[in-house]
Amino acid sequence: MNGLYSCIIAISMYSKIPMPNVEWTEERMRYVMCFFPLVGIVQGAALGLWLHLALDVLNLSVGAAALTGAAIPLLVTGGIHMDGFLDTMDAIHSYGDRSRKLEILKDPHLGAFAVISFGVYMMLYLGVFHEYLSLVLREDRGDRYFLYAVPCLVFVMERAFSGLSVVTFPQAKKKGLAAGFGGAAKKKADSLVLLLWMLICLGAGAAAVKMGCRGAGTAAGVLLMTHLAVFIWYYRMSVKQFGGVTGDLAGCFLQVCELAGLAAAAVLLKAGLMGGM
């Protein structure tokens, strides 16, 4: 029963999906990170459905599909991870000592560097997403469905890595969201489940290959390696500059992973290493 409560807490905390209210006890928080990737599935399904409607049914322009599509991940999550990205950018660009950076993470106000970083991030995100959709349109209409699902792999993998960081990385603070979930977690069990999520993503790529999706296995492997590279950067940055992870830093990691994953998918498609059926 506590597993069900952990699932409800994970979805209600990290998305805007309506869920029943439950009490947050230590027992119910133990497996929250195990269910975190489920939010990525919902996010990916919503985005994939929009891309199908926009490009195949409504015949919208790539620009309109990309602009609206870029908003869907933020709408599903309520912007909780983008909030962490903005706070992290303010903290990093303060060039203060560790204690000062941690204070900035707690500050609810946005600084100039958060605004600048958001603008740069969204321009890069829209550029990558627009390029990806432009390449998708070169495929036959019936061959696009795997390409619509690729962002789902990105969303699920990044949350598996993020959850792994919360339960295994050192904590920068004794109190806070990451510290609460990390402290309550059954670290060994949670880590194994999160690794299983990554294997499921690789298995989905292998299954897509058998269904005739060209380059699906390569795409899943490259996305995993891309996320791993960002994960290593995230660990070094968080430990060096903050002494460990916080909820804001985990949110920053997710946003950077999302951009890097979509960029990797666009490169694969551009290079002809991934395609439709």
Secondary structure as UniProt FT lines:
FT   HELIX           2..14
FT   HELIX           26..29
FT   TURN            30..31
FT   HELIX           32..51
FT   HELIX           52..57
FT   HELIX           62..77
FT   TURN            78..79
FT   HELIX           80..92
FT   TURN            93..95
FT   HELIX           98..106
FT   HELIX           112..136
FT   TURN            137..138
FT   HELIX           141..143
FT   HELIX           145..168
FT   HELIX           177..184
FT   HELIX           187..210
FT   TURN            211..212
FT   TURN            214..215
FT   HELIX           216..242
FT   HELIX           247..270
FT   TURN            271..272
//
